[in-house]
Amino acid sequence: MRALILALFILPGCIVTRLPAPTARLAADEQHLAAPAEPPADELAALDDEFEDPASLAGWQSFSRAEGWPDQAKQLDVATTSPGHLTFVPFTSFWLYDYHAPFLFREVTGDFMVTTRVQVTGAETEVRAASTRSPD
C-alpha cells in the first residue's frame, strides 16, 4: 500500500485502476492514434520574413510614418543592398528623452516568439560591442 500512495504523490492526477482485457475498440483507437496527424495550421506563418523579396517591405510599418512625422530613414530596402537582408540606415540614431531612433514594426497579438539576427555598423567605422567598451 505504501508504494501505491508514493506513486500517487509523485504522479499527481494519475489514477491507478485495473483495465479489462483489450477489446476491438481499443485496437481501433490505437490505429487512429498511430495514423499521421495533420500538422496544426501556423497562424503566424504569414508574419515570417526572410527578407528575400523587396515587396515584403510593404508588410512593415515605420514608426515615424505611423505617427505622421518626417521620415528618419536615409536608406531602407529589402534584398537590394544585400540579398536576404533588410538594410536600414537612419539619418541619426539615438534614444534620449523624447527623441527616439527610427524603427520598423508589425502589430501582432497573441503568444509568439521572434528570432532575429542584427548586424550593427557605424557609418564610417565598425561599432565596438558593448562588452569591449571602456567605461567613461
MODELLER restraints for C-alpha pairs under 7 A, 6 or more apart:
rsr = mdl.restraints
at = mdl.atoms
rsr.add(forms.Gaussian(group=physical.xy_distance, feature=features.Distance(at['CA:8:A'], at['CA:14:A']), mean=6.54, stdev=0.5))
rsr.add(forms.Gaussian(group=physical.xy_distance, feature=features.Distance(at['CA:50:A'], at['CA:84:A']), mean=6.32, stdev=0.5))
rsr.add(forms.Gaussian(group=physical.xy_distance, feature=features.Distance(at['CA:51:A'], at['CA:78:A']), mean=5.70, stdev=0.5))
rsr.add(forms.Gaussian(group=physical.xy_distance, feature=features.Distance(at['CA:51:A'], at['CA:79:A']), mean=6.07, stdev=0.5))
rsr.add(forms.Gaussian(group=physical.xy_distance, feature=features.Distance(at['CA:51:A'], at['CA:84:A']), mean=4.84, stdev=0.5))
rsr.add(forms.Gaussian(group=physical.xy_distance, feature=features.Distance(at['CA:51:A'], at['CA:85:A']), mean=5.19, stdev=0.5))
rsr.add(forms.Gaussian(group=physical.xy_distance, feature=features.Distance(at['CA:51:A'], at['CA:86:A']), mean=5.97, stdev=0.5))
rsr.add(forms.Gaussian(group=physical.xy_distance, feature=features.Distance(at['CA:52:A'], at['CA:79:A']), mean=5.51, stdev=0.5))
rsr.add(forms.Gaussian(group=physical.xy_distance, feature=features.Distance(at['CA:52:A'], at['CA:83:A']), mean=6.42, stdev=0.5))
rsr.add(forms.Gaussian(group=physical.xy_distance, feature=features.Distance(at['CA:52:A'], at['CA:84:A']), mean=4.47, stdev=0.5))
rsr.add(forms.Gaussian(group=physical.xy_distance, feature=features.Distance(at['CA:53:A'], at['CA:78:A']), mean=6.67, stdev=0.5))
rsr.add(forms.Gaussian(group=physical.xy_distance, feature=features.Distance(at['CA:53:A'], at['CA:79:A']), mean=6.28, stdev=0.5))
rsr.add(forms.Gaussian(group=physical.xy_distance, feature=features.Distance(at['CA:54:A'], at['CA:77:A']), mean=6.90, stdev=0.5))
rsr.add(forms.Gaussian(group=physical.xy_distance, feature=features.Distance(at['CA:54:A'], at['CA:78:A']), mean=4.65, stdev=0.5))
rsr.add(forms.Gaussian(group=physical.xy_distance, feature=features.Distance(at['CA:54:A'], at['CA:79:A']), mean=5.70, stdev=0.5))
rsr.add(forms.Gaussian(group=physical.xy_distance, feature=features.Distance(at['CA:57:A'], at['CA:78:A']), mean=6.27, stdev=0.5))
rsr.add(forms.Gaussian(group=physical.xy_distance, feature=features.Distance(at['CA:60:A'], at['CA:104:A']), mean=6.10, stdev=0.5))
rsr.add(forms.Gaussian(group=physical.xy_distance, feature=features.Distance(at['CA:60:A'], at['CA:105:A']), mean=5.69, stdev=0.5))
rsr.add(forms.Gaussian(group=physical.xy_distance, feature=features.Distance(at['CA:60:A'], at['CA:106:A']), mean=5.67, stdev=0.5))
rsr.add(forms.Gaussian(group=physical.xy_distance, feature=features.Distance(at['CA:61:A'], at['CA:104:A']), mean=5.38, stdev=0.5))
rsr.add(forms.Gaussian(group=physical.xy_distance, feature=features.Distance(at['CA:61:A'], at['CA:105:A']), mean=5.28, stdev=0.5))
rsr.add(forms.Gaussian(group=physical.xy_distance, feature=features.Distance(at['CA:61:A'], at['CA:106:A']), mean=6.25, stdev=0.5))
rsr.add(forms.Gaussian(group=physical.xy_distance, feature=features.Distance(at['CA:62:A'], at['CA:103:A']), mean=6.10, stdev=0.5))
rsr.add(forms.Gaussian(group=physical.xy_distance, feature=features.Distance(at['CA:62:A'], at['CA:104:A']), mean=4.58, stdev=0.5))
rsr.add(forms.Gaussian(group=physical.xy_distance, feature=features.Distance(at['CA:62:A'], at['CA:105:A']), mean=6.52, stdev=0.5))
rsr.add(forms.Gaussian(group=physical.xy_distance, feature=features.Distance(at['CA:63:A'], at['CA:102:A']), mean=6.73, stdev=0.5))
rsr.add(forms.Gaussian(group=physical.xy_distance, feature=features.Distance(at['CA:63:A'], at['CA:103:A']), mean=5.95, stdev=0.5))
rsr.add(forms.Gaussian(group=physical.xy_distance, feature=features.Distance(at['CA:63:A'], at['CA:104:A']), mean=6.00, stdev=0.5))
rsr.add(forms.Gaussian(group=physical.xy_distance, feature=features.Distance(at['CA:64:A'], at['CA:70:A']), mean=6.35, stdev=0.5))
rsr.add(forms.Gaussian(group=physical.xy_distance, feature=features.Distance(at['CA:64:A'], at['CA:71:A']), mean=5.92, stdev=0.5))
rsr.add(forms.Gaussian(group=physical.xy_distance, feature=features.Distance(at['CA:64:A'], at['CA:72:A']), mean=6.88, stdev=0.5))
rsr.add(forms.Gaussian(group=physical.xy_distance, feature=features.Distance(at['CA:64:A'], at['CA:102:A']), mean=6.71, stdev=0.5))
rsr.add(forms.Gaussian(group=physical.xy_distance, feature=features.Distance(at['CA:65:A'], at['CA:71:A']), mean=6.38, stdev=0.5))
rsr.add(forms.Gaussian(group=physical.xy_distance, feature=features.Distance(at['CA:72:A'], at['CA:90:A']), mean=5.76, stdev=0.5))
rsr.add(forms.Gaussian(group=physical.xy_distance, feature=features.Distance(at['CA:72:A'], at['CA:91:A']), mean=5.89, stdev=0.5))
rsr.add(forms.Gaussian(group=physical.xy_distance, feature=features.Distance(at['CA:72:A'], at['CA:102:A']), mean=5.98, stdev=0.5))
rsr.add(forms.Gaussian(group=physical.xy_distance, feature=features.Distance(at['CA:73:A'], at['CA:88:A']), mean=6.85, stdev=0.5))
rsr.add(forms.Gaussian(group=physical.xy_distance, feature=features.Distance(at['CA:73:A'], at['CA:89:A']), mean=5.85, stdev=0.5))
rsr.add(forms.Gaussian(group=physical.xy_distance, feature=features.Distance(at['CA:73:A'], at['CA:90:A']), mean=4.24, stdev=0.5))
rsr.add(forms.Gaussian(group=physical.xy_distance, feature=features.Distance(at['CA:73:A'], at['CA:91:A']), mean=5.87, stdev=0.5))
rsr.add(forms.Gaussian(group=physical.xy_distance, feature=features.Distance(at['CA:74:A'], at['CA:89:A']), mean=5.44, stdev=0.5))
rsr.add(forms.Gaussian(group=physical.xy_distance, feature=features.Distance(at['CA:74:A'], at['CA:90:A']), mean=5.03, stdev=0.5))
rsr.add(forms.Gaussian(group=physical.xy_distance, feature=features.Distance(at['CA:74:A'], at['CA:91:A']), mean=5.23, stdev=0.5))
rsr.add(forms.Gaussian(group=physical.xy_distance, feature=features.Distance(at['CA:75:A'], at['CA:88:A']), mean=5.70, stdev=0.5))
rsr.add(forms.Gaussian(group=physical.xy_distance, feature=features.Distance(at['CA:75:A'], at['CA:89:A']), mean=4.89, stdev=0.5))
rsr.add(forms.Gaussian(group=physical.xy_distance, feature=features.Distance(at['CA:75:A'], at['CA:90:A']), mean=6.76, stdev=0.5))
rsr.add(forms.Gaussian(group=physical.xy_distance, feature=features.Distance(at['CA:76:A'], at['CA:87:A']), mean=5.54, stdev=0.5))
rsr.add(forms.Gaussian(group=physical.xy_distance, feature=features.Distance(at['CA:76:A'], at['CA:88:A']), mean=4.61, stdev=0.5))
rsr.add(forms.Gaussian(group=physical.xy_distance, feature=features.Distance(at['CA:76:A'], at['CA:89:A']), mean=6.41, stdev=0.5))
rsr.add(forms.Gaussian(group=physical.xy_distance, feature=features.Distance(at['CA:77:A'], at['CA:86:A']), mean=5.91, stdev=0.5))
rsr.add(forms.Gaussian(group=physical.xy_distance, feature=features.Distance(at['CA:77:A'], at['CA:87:A']), mean=5.37, stdev=0.5))
rsr.add(forms.Gaussian(group=physical.xy_distance, feature=features.Distance(at['CA:77:A'], at['CA:88:A']), mean=6.84, stdev=0.5))
rsr.add(forms.Gaussian(group=physical.xy_distance, feature=features.Distance(at['CA:78:A'], at['CA:85:A']), mean=5.90, stdev=0.5))
rsr.add(forms.Gaussian(group=physical.xy_distance, feature=features.Distance(at['CA:78:A'], at['CA:86:A']), mean=4.52, stdev=0.5))
rsr.add(forms.Gaussian(group=physical.xy_distance, feature=features.Distance(at['CA:78:A'], at['CA:87:A']), mean=6.27, stdev=0.5))
rsr.add(forms.Gaussian(group=physical.xy_distance, feature=features.Distance(at['CA:79:A'], at['CA:85:A']), mean=5.33, stdev=0.5))
rsr.add(forms.Gaussian(group=physical.xy_distance, feature=features.Distance(at['CA:79:A'], at['CA:86:A']), mean=6.43, stdev=0.5))
rsr.add(forms.Gaussian(group=physical.xy_distance, feature=features.Distance(at['CA:81:A'], at['CA:87:A']), mean=6.71, stdev=0.5))
rsr.add(forms.Gaussian(group=physical.xy_distance, feature=features.Distance(at['CA:90:A'], at['CA:102:A']), mean=6.70, stdev=0.5))
rsr.add(forms.Gaussian(group=physical.xy_distance, feature=features.Distance(at['CA:93:A'], at['CA:101:A']), mean=4.53, stdev=0.5))
rsr.add(forms.Gaussian(group=physical.xy_distance, feature=features.Distance(at['CA:93:A'], at['CA:102:A']), mean=6.89, stdev=0.5))
rsr.add(forms.Gaussian(group=physical.xy_distance, feature=features.Distance(at['CA:94:A'], at['CA:100:A']), mean=5.95, stdev=0.5))
rsr.add(forms.Gaussian(group=physical.xy_distance, feature=features.Distance(at['CA:94:A'], at['CA:101:A']), mean=5.02, stdev=0.5))
rsr.add(forms.Gaussian(group=physical.xy_distance, feature=features.Distance(at['CA:95:A'], at['CA:101:A']), mean=5.75, stdev=0.5))
rsr.add(forms.Gaussian(group=physical.xy_distance, feature=features.Distance(at['CA:120:A'], at['CA:127:A']), mean=6.89, stdev=0.5))
rsr.add(forms.Gaussian(group=physical.xy_distance, feature=features.Distance(at['CA:121:A'], at['CA:127:A']), mean=5.30, stdev=0.5))
